[in-house]
Amino acid sequence: MKEEKESPSMVVVMGVTGAGKSYYINKLAGKEVVKEGPDLESCTQECQLIPVEIGGSKVLLIDTPGFDDTQRTDSEILTEIARILSAQYDLGVQLKGVIYIHRITDIRYGRAAIKTFEIFKKICGKEALKNVLLITSRWDGIDSALGAERERQLKDNFWAYMAGHGSNISRFHGDRSSAISLVSQLLCREVVVLQIQRELIDEGKTLDATVAGSYVCDNLEKMKQQLHEELASLEKLRQDLIEDDRAMKRQARLDWEQESARLKAVQNQQVSLQRPVGIEVQQEIKKKRSSFKKVLSSGAIPIAVSILAAIVGIPPGVTELLTGWFTDSGCS
């Protein structure tokens, strides 16, 4: 029973770029443990594991990049999140829920927000929605009446389905007490298994065969079709240009090469989603478990957390806290 009590829980934090995910995590930690980007700039390029203590409970937070990231593709980000969720599920680390953060200052629910939210919803699945917390942020940057009206629109439209299936909607007021109050709503919940975890681990599907992966693949297929059409138009333009118009021919060739490169990148993304991520992660864990057992002399949970940290990656300056957890559990 003691081992169970001391086992850390995990909460995943998601949202579009600039929603305030890293800021929220820093407030929970009580200090800056992850770098925050200015305004809408993407700062979280890769997922990170951050250990925090909330009311004496050990919690592993997963900071994630948005699917509208300016540096990475949706397939790359989905693959990374899928690897982490597969590892957490296979290792037996307790997932208490997922937090989704949305800026209340956004004038409209744009294309990037819709795409990110759809992928998020498909990662979770209907059965896990009771362990989802939908948070609005940046209330200090908007008139309270206008913010309340946008909040109502979210509840009545974009978030209505999830709220109707048990997801809670709350405000983050920007301070630590508000951050703790919000995450505490999830920490008292039962452990949850997300749809993508069942698909990848229990059913052994490839990532593109999952509901979330299929959605990303459909978007890639649409992009590929558009690029094929653009390439066909550019090829016709090249053939129609007269020989003397060398400048135009050169530009048309450059445009064709650029679009061809984009098409190749889309095709590569489609191929990358065909990986059996769950099976790959299970094989990786098996190798790591044997090596970690040589270092850590006991409990499955500390070993599991060590392996998870190795797979996810942790920001500088938090390793000592994790080590302290192991020491407190008598596992050093």
C-alpha positions, 0 to 999 in steps of 0.5 A, spaced: 500 500 500 505 504 501 508 503 494 501 505 491 500 511 495 507 514 493 506 512 486 506 519 482 500 521 477 501 524 470 497 529 467 498 531 460 498 539 458 496 540 451 493 546 447 495 551 441 502 555 440 502 561 445 496 558 449 500 558 456 502 551 457 509 552 459 506 558 463 501 554 467 506 549 468 511 554 471 506 556 476 504 549 478 512 548 479 512 555 483 518 557 479 520 557 472 522 550 470 520 550 462 522 556 458 516 560 456 515 563 449 513 571 448 506 572 445 504 567 440 512 564 439 512 557 439 517 555 445 516 548 447 519 544 441 519 537 444 515 534 449 518 535 456 517 531 463 516 536 469 516 533 476 512 537 481 509 536 488 501 538 489 499 538 496 504 532 498 502 528 491 507 527 486 505 529 479 509 528 473 506 533 468 507 533 460 508 539 456 507 538 449 508 543 443 502 545 439 500 542 433 500 549 429 508 549 431 512 553 426 518 548 426 515 541 426 510 537 422 503 535 425 505 528 424 512 529 428 508 532 434 503 526 434 508 521 433 512 524 439 505 524 444 503 517 441 510 515 444 510 518 451 502 516 452 504 508 449 510 508 454 506 511 460 501 506 459 505 500 458 509 502 464 503 503 469 504 510 471 498 513 473 495 518 468 489 522 471 487 526 465 489 531 460 488 539 460 487 543 454 489 550 454 485 555 450 487 563 450 480 567 451 483 573 448 483 569 441 478 573 437 475 567 433 476 560 433 481 559 428 483 554 423 489 552 427 485 551 434 480 547 430 485 542 428 489 542 434 482 541 438 480 535 433 487 531 434 486 532 441 479 530 442 481 524 437 487 522 442 483 522 448 476 518 445 469 519 448 470 514 454 476 519 457 473 525 456 471 525 464 478 526 465 479 532 461 479 539 463 478 545 458 482 551 461 481 558 458 487 563 459 489 570 459 483 573 463 488 579 465 488 581 457 481 582 456 474 585 458 471 581 463 464 581 459 467 580 453 471 574 456 465 571 459 461 572 452 467 568 448 467 563 454 459 562 453 461 561 445 466 555 447 461 552 452 455 552 447 459 550 440 466 548 440 466 545 447 459 543 447 460 535 445 466 534 450 462 538 456 456 534 455 461 527 456 464 529 462 469 534 461 470 540 466 471 547 463 474 552 468 478 559 468 486 559 469 487 566 473 494 566 472 496 565 479 499 559 482 493 558 487 489 558 481 493 553 477 493 548 483 486 548 484 485 546 476 490 540 476 487 538 483 480 537 479 484 531 475 488 528 481 482 526 485 479 522 479 480 515 477 486 513 472 484 513 465 486 510 459 486 514 452 483 512 446 490 512 442 493 508 448 488 502 447 489 503 439 497 503 439 498 498 445 492 493 446 490 493 439 497 494 436 495 498 431 500 503 426 499 510 428 495 512 421 490 506 423 488 510 430 483 515 430 487 521 431 493 518 426 487 517 421 485 525 421 492 527 420 493 522 414 486 525 411 489 532 412 496 530 409 492 527 403 488 533 402 495 537 402 498 532 397 492 533 392 493 540 392 500 540 391 499 535 385 494 540 382 499 546 383 505 542 380 501 540 374 499 547 373 506 549 373 508 544 368 503 547 363 506 554 365 513 551 363 511 548 357 507 554 354 512 559 356 516 562 350 523 560 349 525 567 349 522 568 356 528 565 360 526 569 367 519 567 367 522 560 365 527 560 371 522 562 376 517 557 374 522 551 374 524 554 381 517 554 383 516 547 381 522 544 385 519 548 391 513 545 390 516 538 389 520 538 395 513 540 399 510 534 396 516 529 398 515 532 405 508 530 405 509 523 402 515 522 408 510 524 413 505 519 411 510 514 411 512 516 418 505 515 420 505 507 418 509 505 424 507 501 429 509 506 435 506 502 441 510 495 439 516 500 438 515 503 445 514 496 448 521 493 445 524 500 447 522 499 454 524 492 455 531 494 453 531 500 458 528 496 463 533 491 464 539 496 464 535 500 469 534 494 474 542 494 474 542 501 477 535 501 481 534 496 486 527 495 487 520 498 486 517 498 479 514 505 479 521 508 480 524 504 475 518 506 470 518 513 472 526 513 470 524 510 463 519 514 462 523 520 463 529 517 459 523 517 453 520 523 454 526 528 456 526 533 462 528 540 462 535 542 466 534 543 473 529 538 475 533 532 475 535 533 482 527 533 484 526 526 481 532 523 484 529 526 491 523 522 489 527 516 488 531 517 495 524 518 499 522 512 496 528 508 498 530 506 491 536 510 491 
